[in-house]
Amino acid sequence: MYSTIDNQLKTNRRLLKSYNKAGKATIRKAKLLAEGFNPRYFTHYWKAKNGNLYLFCYEYGFMELKDRGADKFILVKWQNYMNEE
């Protein structure tokens, strides 16, 4: 059980890192899921002042959104200011 969860977290982190080279990116949800990403596995979360909830796999985070009818993820990287909130 532990190794299954650990492997999924590592897969999620690898995928988030590979699609988020600049620190913030947007990707279609279906593309990430097709490569093995599972949004139910995350290490922690951060709630922004505007109420948006980002889920993180180690230092790489994601948030679901609908953009022009398409399901997408916004990808972010943990920043120092996130520790202050």
N, C-alpha and C positions, 0 to 999 in steps of 0.2 A: 504494500500500500504506500509506504513512505517513498520508495523509489519511483513509483508511478507518478506521484504528485511532484516530486523533485524533477523528474524528467520533463513533465509538462511545463513546469515553471521555467526550466532552462530553455525549452523550445519556444515558449512565449517570449522570453527575454531576447533570444537570438533573432526572432522575427521582428520584434519591435525595434531592435537596434538596427537591423538591416534596412528597414524602411524609414528610419528617422536619422538621417545623416546630419541634418542641420539643426537639430534640437526641437523642431516642431514640424509636423507633416500631417497630411490627410490622406487616407487610403480607403478604398471600398472595403466594407466589412467582408463581403463574399471572398475577395482575393486573399485576405489574411486567414479566414477560416479554411479555405481550400488548401492552404499550406500547412495546416495543423495547429493553428492558433486556437486556444480555448479560453474565452473571456471569463469563464467561471473560476479560473485559477489565477490568483494574484497574491502578492505578499503584503501589501498595505494600500491605503488610499489617502487622498488629500482632497479636502473640500475648499474650493476657491471662494473668495469673498462674494462672488456673484452667485454662489450656490452650486456651480458645476462640480460634479464629483468625478475625480480622476482615479482610476485603479492602476496600481503599479506592479510590475514584475521587476523587483529590485529597483534599479534607477530609471527604468523606462516605463512610462505611463500611457494610458489610453482612456478615451472617453467616447462613448457612442453618441452619434447624432444622426439626424435625418437632414440631408442637404438636397434640395430640389427633388424630393421623393426617393432618393437613394440612401440606403443605410451605409454609414461610414464610421470610421474611427478617426478622432484627432489623436495624434501621437505626440507626446512631449517627453522631455528628459527632466529629471529631478533638478531643481534649482535651489540655491541656498535660501532664498526668500521663503520657500515653502516650509522651512523649519520654524519660522516665526509665527505662523498662523495656527 
